[in-house]
Amino acid sequence: MKTEVTLIKKLDGKTTIKAFAKLQKLGDQRPYFSLTGEETEYGRIQCCGCMHDELLDHWPELKPLVDIHLSDAETGEPMHALENGWYWAGGYGSYKGERNDPPNATHLASHLRITPEYAQEIIDRVKAGTMDKQEFSQIVSACETVWHTEACIARNLINKLAEAA
């Protein structure tokens, strides 16, 4: 099975965009999914990194990799699923109320890969004090089967793209 693929698209005579999809492994940690990009103009890097919206504009088929970015390559579990999820659910308190501060249903839904409506229900219960971290951990555990399926889909997609490249 392939563990990485680079997709390249020339946008015009001067601009090129690249997508780097891979199973990344640093040191002793478990492999995780990574999808990053690079856009160059006349060979000079204009932007790079986690540019998922731009990559999806050119390769919509990469959506499963965007969704699972930084998740465990075998289990599909998001990075620090419980702690980061509890943070976005507002379990550690509210902040200044800025647009991206917790509690944040959009970030919670994206992190746990659940619906925004379900994320909002969780946040409402955490705010009301009717859900503690232990109950939240059960919600996280209940996602594991779906995450594993998504990881299989993403690994197969990398392999399929690498074989086609």
Secondary structure, DSSP 8 states (H G I E B T S, - for coil): ---EEEEEEE-SSSEEEEEEEEEE--TTS--EEEEEEEEEETTEEEEEES-HHHHHHH-GGGHHHHHTTTSBTTT---TTHHHHHHHHTTTT---S--TTSSS-HHHHHHHHT--HHHHHHHHHHHHHT---HHHHHHHHHHTHHHHHHHHHHHHHHHHHHHHH-
